[in-house]
Amino acid sequence: MNEFLAEVLIHCRCLRQSEIDQFLSHDVPVLSLQSADLLPVVADQVVFIDRSQFEFARYVDGPSEPAFILPAIDFGEVIDLVAWQPRSDRIATCLGRAFSLGQEQLWWPTLDRQPLDVWRTPLDWLRHDRRGIVILRAEQAHFYLDHLPGLTAENLHHAEELERLAWSPRRSIPIFLRQQMRDAA
């Protein structure tokens, strides 16, 4: 793990019981928050610089707000940290390196040719045991998603949005509705 990211994570606080209870009330499994094999969700005060980047409040001046901090992992390494403020639905990266939460799943072998789940929010991603991705940098979507056998969207509106994001002159990526996938199973 990057030394800076390790240093920053040390100073973040563990989730309070009230926050864990709130996640549980939204059907997030405890293991999705604090699994032994995954870095836990933690919390800290952050300053959102713009729509895509944040800084930890201890390093910069500015109006800060509490946020949950989630690791962005690729090839087994933490490549970035993601701040998510559920009340305002703001989400941003610390270093600008991550394309998505769950990014490592983009490269997992898809021998069964199953589509990759795409979630709109970290809450949905956590509800589903961190399976699938949450896109953080929409402008890079076509590059990262081009090789996949398909994507699974939450609903029709989300499917249309993914179709626009993943469009490439080289290839059309099939987009499925989650309900259709459940019905087919």
Secondary structure by P-SEA (a helix, b strand, c coil): ccaaaaaaaaacccccaaaaaaaaaaccccccccccccccbbbbbbbbccccccccccccccbbbbbbbbbbcccccccbbbbbbccccbbbbcccccccccccccccccccbbbbbbbccaaaaaaacccbbbbccccccccccccccbbbbccaaaaaaaaaaaccccbbbbbbbaaaaaaac
